[in-house]
Amino acid sequence: MNQVEINEASTFILEKLTAEPSIGLILGSGLGVLADKIENQVVIPYSEIPHFPVSTVSGHKGQLVAGVLEGKQVIAMQGRFHFYEGYSMKQVTFPVRVMKEIGITSLVVTNAAGGINESFAPGDLMLITDHINNMGTNPLIGPNDEAIGARFPDMSQVYDKAYIKHAEACAKKLAVGIQKGVYVGNTGPAYETPAEIKMLRRWGGDAVGMSTVPEVIVAGHADLRVLGISCISNMAAGILDQPLTHQEVIETTEKVRENFLQFVQEIVRTLPTEKGDMK
């Protein structure tokens, strides 16, 4: 995806908006309900946006929802794209480039993930402190446009430490229990084997999923401030003696819906932003 395509997609979206968003939200499996809380909604199906892929996974509606959430101008991806769907890394991360182009400065990335850390339990919310890219590729491979980002971007603090502290304070205020940990990004679509989970635990992984890492790499490249939140939807393979299913993922995210909604809404409400209405 090149700058011309980014410009065409962002221009199309901006023409439909009445205000410039400052916060972008990527809502993972079963977590798209947050977009329903957005007021003064402008809904744009992915299929209408130039160069956008479309969501093919259950639990991902496949549309942008822009408007006001807790007093802030936001734009939310109600459903994301995955490498395992057959899209290239450039396509998977294209929406991040577009959201940056239309004005966001902060990105909140959510996902449903399997718990590797045995002290976790299904339904826990985990703040992502770091990630391991186990996808075997990188969305920044290829020619680099220095106007978009550095050739060799620093990833040592890609998950904004101030945002993590802010989220911890929000959780304390709401009396919502949270975990913190390292997210491992695998390609999928098969769930991991018990042996793979043992390996990932030794690497330092606390949760595992099939998304987020490419988007966060591009967000770091684009100099966006990032907060990552995983909903632990199940314990990973080999921890509990039961099969893993996508239905379980959706059911768990539905059970923790209220905690998730309150938590992210409080984060957004109190997150500093300098963006305002477009003229």
C-alpha positions as CSV (number, residue, x, y, z in Angstrom):
1,M,0.0,0.0,0.0
2,N,1.5,3.4,-1.0
3,Q,0.9,7.0,0.0
4,V,-1.5,7.5,-3.0
5,E,-3.8,4.7,-1.7
6,I,-3.5,6.0,1.9
7,N,-4.5,9.5,0.7
8,E,-7.4,8.2,-1.4
9,A,-8.8,6.1,1.5
10,S,-8.3,9.0,4.1
11,T,-9.9,11.6,1.8
12,F,-12.9,9.3,1.3
13,I,-13.4,8.9,5.1
14,L,-12.7,12.6,5.9
15,E,-15.4,13.7,3.5
16,K,-18.0,11.7,5.6
17,L,-16.8,13.0,9.0
18,T,-17.9,16.2,10.8
19,A,-14.9,16.2,13.2
20,E,-11.4,15.1,13.1
21,P,-10.7,12.1,15.4
22,S,-7.9,12.1,17.9
23,I,-8.1,8.5,19.1
24,G,-8.2,5.4,17.0
25,L,-9.7,2.1,18.4
26,I,-9.1,-1.4,17.0
27,L,-11.8,-3.7,18.4
28,G,-11.0,-7.4,18.4
29,S,-13.1,-10.6,18.4
30,G,-16.3,-10.1,20.5
31,L,-15.2,-6.6,21.6
32,G,-16.8,-4.6,18.9
33,V,-19.7,-3.7,21.2
34,L,-17.7,-0.7,22.4
35,A,-18.4,0.9,19.0
36,D,-22.1,0.8,19.9
37,K,-21.4,3.3,22.7
38,I,-20.1,6.0,20.2
39,E,-22.5,8.9,19.8
40,N,-23.3,11.0,16.7
41,Q,-22.1,7.9,14.7
42,V,-20.9,8.0,11.2
43,V,-20.7,4.3,10.0
44,I,-18.6,3.4,7.0
45,P,-18.5,-0.2,5.8
46,Y,-15.0,-1.4,4.8
47,S,-16.4,-2.5,1.4
48,E,-17.0,1.2,0.5
49,I,-13.5,2.5,1.4
50,P,-11.0,2.6,-1.4
51,H,-8.3,-0.1,-1.0
52,F,-9.7,-1.4,2.3
53,P,-9.9,-5.2,2.7
54,V,-13.0,-6.7,4.3
55,S,-13.4,-8.7,7.5
56,T,-14.1,-12.4,7.0
57,V,-14.1,-13.6,10.7
58,S,-17.1,-14.2,12.9
59,G,-17.3,-11.5,15.6
60,H,-15.9,-8.8,13.3
61,K,-18.6,-6.6,11.8
62,G,-16.4,-5.0,9.2
63,Q,-17.0,-1.2,9.5
64,L,-15.5,2.0,10.7
65,V,-17.6,3.9,13.4
66,A,-16.6,7.5,14.0
67,G,-18.1,9.9,16.5
68,V,-18.0,10.9,20.1
69,L,-17.0,8.6,22.9
70,E,-16.9,10.0,26.4
71,G,-16.4,13.5,25.1
72,K,-13.6,12.5,22.7
73,Q,-13.6,12.4,18.9
74,V,-12.8,8.8,18.0
75,I,-12.8,6.4,15.1
76,A,-13.2,2.7,15.7
77,M,-12.5,-0.4,13.6
78,Q,-15.4,-2.6,14.4
79,G,-13.5,-5.7,13.3
80,R,-9.9,-6.0,12.0
81,F,-8.0,-7.9,9.4
82,H,-5.7,-10.8,10.0
83,F,-2.7,-12.2,8.2
84,Y,-4.3,-15.7,8.3
85,E,-7.2,-14.5,6.2
86,G,-4.8,-14.3,3.3
87,Y,-4.1,-10.6,3.4
88,S,-0.6,-9.2,3.1
89,M,1.0,-7.5,6.1
90,K,0.6,-4.2,4.2
91,Q,-3.2,-4.8,3.9
92,V,-3.6,-5.9,7.5
93,T,-2.0,-2.6,8.7
94,F,-3.4,-0.3,6.0
95,P,-6.1,1.0,8.4
96,V,-3.5,2.2,10.9
97,R,-1.8,4.2,8.1
98,V,-5.2,5.7,7.2
99,M,-6.2,6.6,10.7
100,K,-2.8,8.3,11.2
101,E,-3.5,10.3,8.0
102,I,-6.9,11.4,9.1
103,G,-5.5,12.8,12.3
104,I,-5.3,10.3,15.2
105,T,-2.4,10.7,17.6
106,S,-3.3,7.8,20.0
107,L,-4.3,4.2,19.2
108,V,-6.0,1.8,21.6
109,V,-5.7,-1.8,20.3
110,T,-7.8,-4.6,21.8
111,N,-7.8,-8.3,21.2
112,A,-9.0,-11.7,22.5
113,A,-6.1,-13.8,23.5
114,G,-5.2,-17.2,25.0
115,G,-3.7,-17.1,28.5
116,I,-0.1,-18.5,28.7
117,N,0.6,-17.3,32.2
118,E,-1.0,-19.9,34.5
119,S,-1.9,-17.2,37.1
120,F,-4.4,-15.8,34.6
121,A,-8.0,-16.9,34.2
122,P,-10.5,-16.6,31.3
123,G,-12.2,-13.2,31.5
124,D,-9.1,-11.3,32.8
125,L,-8.1,-8.1,31.1
126,M,-4.4,-7.7,30.4
127,L,-2.5,-4.5,29.7
128,I,0.1,-5.3,27.0
129,T,3.5,-4.2,28.2
130,D,5.5,-5.6,25.3
131,H,5.1,-8.1,22.5
132,I,6.9,-10.9,20.7
133,N,6.6,-11.0,16.9
134,N,6.4,-14.8,16.2
135,M,4.7,-14.3,12.8
136,G,7.9,-14.8,10.7
137,T,7.5,-11.6,8.9
138,N,7.1,-7.8,9.4
139,P,4.8,-5.2,7.9
140,L,7.8,-2.8,7.4
141,I,9.6,-5.1,5.0
142,G,10.1,-3.5,1.7
143,P,10.9,0.1,0.5
144,N,10.6,2.7,3.3
145,D,9.2,6.2,2.9
146,E,11.1,8.4,5.4
147,A,8.1,10.8,5.3
148,I,6.0,8.1,6.9
149,G,8.5,6.7,9.4
150,A,12.1,5.8,10.1
151,R,13.8,2.9,8.2
152,F,14.7,1.3,11.6
153,P,12.1,2.4,14.1
154,D,12.6,1.9,17.8
155,M,10.2,-0.7,19.4
156,S,11.6,-0.6,22.9
157,Q,8.7,1.5,24.2
158,V,6.1,1.0,21.6
159,Y,3.5,0.4,24.3
160,D,3.3,3.8,25.9
161,K,4.4,3.6,29.6
162,A,2.4,6.7,30.5
163,Y,-0.7,5.2,28.9
164,I,-0.2,1.9,30.8
165,K,0.0,3.9,34.1
166,H,-3.1,5.9,33.1
167,A,-5.0,2.6,32.4
168,E,-3.9,1.2,35.8
169,A,-5.3,4.3,37.5
170,C,-8.5,3.9,35.6
171,A,-8.8,0.2,36.6
172,K,-8.1,1.1,40.3
173,K,-10.8,3.8,40.2
174,L,-13.4,1.4,38.8
175,A,-12.2,-1.5,41.0
176,V,-11.6,-3.6,37.9
177,G,-8.9,-6.3,38.3
178,I,-6.3,-6.2,35.5
179,Q,-3.2,-8.1,34.6
180,K,-0.1,-6.9,32.8
181,G,2.0,-9.0,30.4
182,V,3.7,-9.8,27.1
183,Y,1.6,-10.6,24.1
184,V,2.8,-13.1,21.5
185,G,1.6,-12.7,18.0
186,N,1.3,-15.9,15.9
187,T,0.0,-16.2,12.4
188,G,-2.8,-18.7,13.1
189,P,-5.4,-19.8,12.1
190,A,-4.7,-23.0,14.0
191,Y,-4.5,-22.7,17.7
192,E,-1.1,-23.5,19.2
193,T,-0.1,-27.0,20.4
194,P,0.7,-27.6,24.1
195,A,4.4,-27.9,23.2
196,E,4.3,-24.5,21.5
197,I,2.7,-22.9,24.5
198,K,5.5,-24.3,26.7
199,M,8.0,-22.8,24.4
200,L,6.2,-19.4,24.4
201,R,6.0,-19.4,28.2
202,R,9.8,-19.9,28.3
203,W,10.2,-17.0,25.9
204,G,8.4,-14.8,28.4
205,G,5.0,-14.7,26.8
206,D,1.9,-14.2,29.0
207,A,-0.8,-14.3,26.3
208,V,-1.0,-15.4,22.7
209,G,-3.1,-14.3,19.7
210,M,-3.2,-13.9,16.0
211,S,-3.3,-10.1,15.6
212,T,-2.2,-6.8,17.1
213,V,1.6,-7.1,16.6
214,P,1.6,-6.0,12.9
215,E,-0.7,-3.1,13.7
216,V,1.4,-2.0,16.7
217,I,4.6,-2.2,14.7
218,V,3.1,0.1,12.1
219,A,1.7,2.4,14.8
220,G,5.2,2.7,16.3
221,H,6.6,3.4,12.8
222,A,3.9,6.1,12.4
223,D,4.8,7.7,15.8
224,L,1.4,7.0,17.4
225,R,1.0,6.5,21.1
226,V,-0.3,3.0,21.8
227,L,-2.2,1.3,24.5
228,G,-2.9,-2.5,24.1
229,I,-5.5,-4.5,26.0
230,S,-6.1,-8.2,25.7
231,C,-9.2,-10.0,27.0
232,I,-8.0,-13.5,28.1
233,S,-10.8,-15.5,26.4
234,N,-9.4,-18.9,27.3
235,M,-6.4,-20.6,28.7
236,A,-3.9,-21.7,26.0
237,A,-3.4,-25.3,24.9
238,G,-2.2,-27.8,27.4
239,I,-3.2,-25.8,30.5
240,L,-6.7,-27.1,30.8
241,D,-7.8,-30.4,29.5
242,Q,-10.3,-29.1,26.9
243,P,-10.4,-28.3,23.2
244,L,-10.1,-24.7,22.1
245,T,-12.8,-23.1,19.9
246,H,-13.6,-19.6,18.5
247,Q,-17.1,-19.9,20.1
248,E,-15.5,-20.0,23.5
249,V,-13.6,-16.8,22.7
250,I,-16.8,-15.0,21.8
251,E,-18.7,-16.4,24.8
252,T,-16.0,-15.2,27.2
253,T,-15.8,-11.7,25.7
254,E,-19.6,-11.5,26.1
255,K,-19.3,-12.4,29.8
256,V,-16.7,-9.6,30.5
257,R,-18.4,-7.1,28.3
258,E,-19.4,-4.7,31.1
259,N,-16.0,-4.6,32.7
260,F,-14.4,-4.1,29.3
261,L,-16.7,-1.3,28.3
262,Q,-16.4,0.6,31.6
263,F,-12.6,0.2,31.5
264,V,-12.0,1.4,28.0
265,Q,-14.6,4.2,28.3
266,E,-12.9,5.5,31.4
267,I,-9.6,5.4,29.7
268,V,-10.9,7.3,26.7
269,R,-12.7,9.8,28.9
270,T,-9.6,10.8,30.8
271,L,-7.0,10.4,28.1
272,P,-5.4,13.8,27.2
273,T,-5.9,14.9,23.6
274,E,-5.3,18.0,21.7
275,K,-7.5,17.2,18.6
276,G,-10.8,19.1,18.2
277,D,-13.4,19.8,15.6
278,M,-12.5,20.2,12.0
279,K,-13.1,23.6,10.4
